[in-house]
Amino acid sequence: MTIDIPEILTRPLRETVAGLANEATREALYGALRARREDVEPVVNAFEARREQSPRTAKGPLNGLPVTVKDQIAAGGWPRTFGLERPSRRADRASATIVARLVELGAEVTGKTALPPNALDFQTFNRRRGRTNNPHDPRFTAGGSSGGGAAAVASGMSLLDIGADLAGSLRLPAAWCGVTSLTPTEDAWPADGMLPGGQRLQHFARIGPIARRVDDLAFLWDCLAGAEAGKETSGSYRIGLWTPDGPAPMEAAARAVWDGFSTRLAATGIAVETDPMRLLFKPESYRLFGEIMGYETGALIPAPIRWLLRRDRSPARRSPGFLAHVHAGYRRDGARHADNLARMAAARREAAARFDGLDALALPVTGLCAFRHLAPSSDRAGVRDYAQRFDTAAGPLFYFDALTRFTVPVTLLGWPVVTLPIGRDANGIPLGVQVVGKPGRERVLLDLCATIETRLPAYSGTER
């Protein structure tokens, strides 16, 4: 599903948008998109809803560019399922600010992409619609929670998807589907429209795009930034490269891909400083993230349900580095939350000082290769647990701890992140790197990642 994509669907967005001003080109693109979805969607299963009607007129600067939106994010005139098994079919009256801005710029929403119930899993499936499959091999997961968007972009069914990330929900699917994603600096983009009733989380949850290449992300960033676009660029870069100084929480196959990337990166001419980055991986980082996340998401959950979730100790026992801390946050202790926020601010200042002089940090997105679809050991209305254990060099890790080992410390920073593919595992499934920039310096980060992408192509062949 990642080969034989019509060329018109793989062009750089800058080129595509320029051509869309022509009605015949616009009709040809939408026709190719419709045909591609009819051919591939029965296998990949990336969508909750689709429309492929070409707009009669184009308005700039995006000229009718077809985009898709994760079905957690409001798009006016489209129902929003949140991945639930019994969703409301009522259409949203208004769009999330980012979606509304894209439509104002001339984009056309052509689909809502799949997610797990309430975006609470790193696989994308529910009983109502089935599972979203990895377009490189349908036997494997596409990741989650933005799995539908990543699979749609990778398979040529979407040119650009608007997804969201909390603990890796953009980064994991992008890595395993072999596409790129941007998680902007916390609060750089409005984060409204992701929760029902106008609610929003104060920290961590961020809207961001998924695209085929870094230049597509940069094009979108520039369109939304307007007159401020492109003012902070640099011709030379210095990267801190995660290099473990002991057993790493990675499977052997994933470590082999990472080591190969590290060797090739050092040969590109980009200045590289190896660093185990122990500061990021302190137990306190996982505690702070989990308790803050639990406190803020707990406000959306009725107290009896929070109590029931905490009463079942088995998920927390299997996930001492993630779910145990989230459940502790469900206690909704205001004084402890205030102290946690102060400690997070101090941790961010410490990281800024520690990594001063570097343009970016490069870390694995995950220590795991994409796996075959897994069934949960328990599923309570979409709140899932898994008994699956993964063997890593640092010891066995259960599902949630294994998948968040590298994402949570980066989320805690609140810094911008670009994910891009770095190679494939023995099953032919991609893996990715998360390149973490400095707060508010997305344009420098995007230019750096475009340089890496150019000097260090992840693949050979037709996929990219």
N, C-alpha and C positions, 0 to 999 in steps of 0.2 A: 504493500500500500504506500510505500515511500518512493517507488520508482514509477516511471512512465507518467509522471504528473505533467499535464500540458504546460508548455513553456510559458504561455500567457499567465499562468497562475504562480509562476516562480520568479517573475521579474522583480527587481528591487522596487520598493514602494514608491520611491521618487519617480522612477520611470513609469510605473503603472499610473500614478496619479496624473502625470503630465498627459498621458494618452487618453485618460478618461474624459477629458474635455470634448473629445470627438464622440458623437453619438454611436457611430458604427463600432468603434472600439469598445465602448461601454457595453453595448449589446453583446459583442463577442465575448467579453470577459464574463458577464453574468451568465451567458449560455454555457460557457466552459465550466463555470463554477457549479451550475445546476447539474450538468452531466456528471461532473466529478463526484458530487455528493450522492447522486442516485446510484453510481457505481460502487462507491467505497463505503458509504455510511452503513449499509447492512452488515458489513464485517467489523468496522471500527466502533460504531455505536457511540458517537461523540456528542450527539445533539439531543436536547429536550424539545426544541422547536426550530423550524427553518422557514425562511422566505427568500426567494431568489429573483424577485421582480426588479428588473433594471429601472432605476429612476428615469422619468421622462426628460427631466432637465438636470443639468449638473451645476452645482454652485461651488465656488472655490473656498479655500484652496484644495480641498480633498476631492472635489469633482465626482461625488458618488462612490467613493472607495467603500467596498463592502467590508464590514467588520462583524465580528461576533462578540458576544458578551456572556461571561459566566453567569449561570442562572441563579446566582446568589445576589447579583447586582441589578438594580432597577433600570429598566429601559422602558420608557413610556410607550404604552400600547401593547406591551408583551406581558403575558402572565409570568409569574416568578415562582418556581416550584421549591427552591432551596434544596432540591434533591430528595424531597420527602416522598414517601410512598403514597400518601393521600394529600396531595397538594391542593391549594386553592387554585381555581382557574380564573380568578379575577385579574384583569390586566392592571398593571401599574399605571397610574395617571401621569406620574412624573418620572424623570430619569435621574439617576445618580449624576452629580455635578460633572464628573469626567465624561460620562456618556453624553450628557446634554451638550457639553462643549464640543465633542467630536461631531455631533450632528449639526451643530451650528457652523462648524467648519466644512461641512459638506459630506461627512461620512454617512453611510447607510447601514443600519443594523440589519443583518441578514440571518441571524440565528442566535439562539441561547444554548450555551454549551453545558454539558453535564457535570455534576459534582456529586459526592456522597451526601447523605442526609446532613443538612446543616453544616456542611464543609468540615465534618469531624473525623475524617479518615484520610489515610494516605493511599487508598485505593478508591476508584470511582465506580460505584455500583449501588443499586438497591433492587428490591424484589420487583418493583413495578416495571422498571425499564431494562433490567439486566446490567451487565458490566460493560464498561468502556475498555476496549482492547488496545494494546500497544500496536501502532501501525507497522512496526518493524517485525513483529511476530505476535499474532493475536492470542497466543497461549499465555502471554506475559501481561502483567499489569502496565497501564499507562501512568500509574501514580495518581496522586490526588493532593489537595482536593480540586485543583484546576486541571484535572485529567482530561476532561472533554475538550477544553481549549487547546491544550498542548497536542493532543492526538489529532485534532482537526487541522491545526497548522502544519504538523509534520506530514500529514497525508494529503495536503493540497486542497482541503475542504474549507480552509479559512486562510485569508491573507494576513489577518491580524486579529488576535483575541484579547479582550480586556478581562483579566482575571484578578485574583487577590491572593495575598500571602499573609500568614500569621506565624506558623512554625515551619514553613517550607512548602506551602501549598502552590506557589508558583515554581519554586526552584526544583523540587523533586520531579514533577511531571516534565518540565522542560529538559532536565538532565536525561531522563529515561526515554524521552521521545526524540531527542537530538535536535532541539530547537533552542532559541534564545529567549530570555525573559529579563525584564527590568523591574526591580522592587525599589521605588524611589525612597529618598530620605523620609523618615517619619514626619508627617504633616506637610510634605512638599506638595502632594496632591490631596484634594479633599477626599475624605474617607466615608462620606455619607452614602446612603443607598445600598449598604450591604446587609442591613438588618431590618426586620419588619417594624412598622410603626415609627420610622424616623430615628430609631435608636442607633447608637454607635459606640464602639469601644474607644477609650481614650488613648490606648497604647497598642502598639504592635501590628494591628490589622491595617494592611496597606493595599490599595488597588494598584495594579501594574499590568503592562502589556506582555504578550507572547508573540514572537514573530520568527521568521525563518533565519534572519541574519541580524547582526548588530546594527548595521546601517539602517535597517528598518526601524529599530528601536530609536535610533538617533533622529531619524526623520520625524517620527511621531513626537518625540520630546521637543524638537524644534518647533513643530506646528503649534503645540500647546504653549510653549514658552513665548512664542511671538517675537517681539523686538529684542528680547533678552537672549535669544538663542545664539550659541556659538561663541560667547565672549570669553570663556575660560578654557582655552585649549593649550596644549603643550606638545612639543615635538619629542621630548625625552621623558622617560618614566622610570620610576624605581618601584619594584614590587617586593613585598614581603611574601615569601613562598612557604607555606606550611610544610615543615619537614620534621616528622616525629623523632624524638630522642629516646623512644622506648616502644614497647608494643602498642600498636595503633588499633583503634576500634574499627577495623576494616576487615572485610573478607579478603582472602588472598587474591582472588580474581580482580576485585576492585583496586586493591593496592598495586597490582601489576600495571593497571591502566594509569593510575596516578603517578607511579614512578616513571613510566614512559613519558607522560606529559611533562613532568618536572625536568627530565633530561632534555627534552626538545625545547622547552621554554628557555632554559639556560643558554641554548645555542642560537637564540633569535637575535641577540644583540640588545635585548631589553635588560636593564640592570636588575639583578635578582639578589635578594638577601634571604637566605634560608633561616627559618625561625620555627621553633616548636609551638609558639604562641600559647604557652601555658597560661598566660593571663586570661585568655578567653575561656579556657576549659576548666576553670575552677568550679568546684561543686556549688559555690555561691551563685554562679551565673545561672545554673539550672534552677536553683531554688527561687531566685528572684523572678525569673521569667514565669515559672509555674504558678507561684503564689499571686503575682500581679495578674496574670491571665485568669486564674481561677476566681480571684476577687471580682474582676470586671465582667467576665462571662457569667459568674454566679448571680449577678444582679438581674440577669435575663431568665433565670431558672427559679421556679417556685421553691420556697424553702423546704417543703417536704421531699421534693425530688432531689434537691442537693443532699439532704440527709440520707436518702436511700442510696445515692451514688457513693457517698462516703462510707456507708454501712458495709457495703461489699468490699472487703479488703483485698481480694485477690488481684484486681487490676493494679492497685497501688503496689502490691508486693512484686508483681512482675515488672513494674515500671517505676522503680524508686527515683529515677532521674527525670521523670516527666509527669506521669499521672499522679504520683504521690504528692507532688508539689501543687498540682492543679487542685486536687481534692482538699489540700490544706487551705488553699485560697478560698474554697467554697465556704469556709467558716465565716467569711465576711467580717473580719476583725478590722475596724477602721483605723485604729492606732497602729496596728502592725502593717497595714497597707501603706500608711503615710511614711512609716520608717522604711519600708521596702522601696518606695519611690525615691526617697532621699539616697538610699544606698545605690539604686540604679543610676541616679544622676552622678554620684561619685565614681561608679564603675566606668561610666562613659567618659568622664574627665580623665580618669587614669589611662584608659585605652587611647584617648587622643594624644596624651603626652607620650605614652610608650611607643606609639607608632608614628610620631611626628617625623617628618622627613621622608615618609613613604607616600606614594600616590595611591597605593591600593594594597590589599591583602588577597592572596589567592589560596583558597581552601577547597577540599572536596565538598560537593553538595551532600554526599552521603558516603558512608563506608560500605554500602551494599550495592550489588548489581540488582537490576530489576529482576523480580522473581515471578514465577508462575502464579496465577490468580490464587489467592488464599481466602478461605472461608473463616469468618470470625468464630471464636469459641463461645462468644455471647453477643447478642445484638438486641438491645432494648430501645426500640424506636429510633434506631440509628446511632445510639451510643454503644460503641463496640469495644470488645477486647479480643486479643489474639493470644493463643498459647504458643505460637510459633517462636522458636528460639533460633538465633543466628550465631554462628561461631565466628568470632573475630580473634585477631592476634592478642587483643587485650582481654579476652575472655568472652563467654557467651552473653548475649544481650537479647532481651525480648523485643518484640515488634516496635513499640513506641519509643523505647530508649534507643534502639539501633537506628531508627529513621530520623531522630531529632538530634543525634549526637553532635553534628556539625552545624545544623541550622539554628538551633536555639541560641547559642552564644552570639551569633551574628544578628539575629532578630533583636536581642537585648540591646545591642549597640544603637539601633535605629538608623544606621548608615545605609546608603544606597548599595544595591547589589545587582550585578549582571551575571546571569548564568549563560554559559555557552558550552557546546559539546567539545570533548577532548579525545574521544576514542570510543571503541566498542569492546564489549566483553566477548567471551568465546561463543556466546549465543547470537552475536551480531546485534545486541541491544546497546544503544549509546550510554555513556556516562558523561557527567559534566563537572565543571568547575564553577564555584561561586567566587566572583571577583568583587571585593568589597571596597568601595571608594570612601572618600571623606564626605562628611555631611554637607549637603548643598552643592556638591561639585559633580553632579551627574554628567555634565558635558565632558569633563576631563575623563571620567570613568568610561564613558561610551567611546571616546576617541582611543583610549588605551585598549579597550576590548576589541575595537575594530582593528587595531594594529596586531593584537594577538591572533585574531581570526585570519587576518591576511597572511601573516608570517607562519602560522601554525595551523593549516587547515586540518580539521578533525577527520575528514573523510576523503576518499577518492571515489569517483563515480558520479552518478547522476542525482543522488539524494539532495545535495546542497546546491 
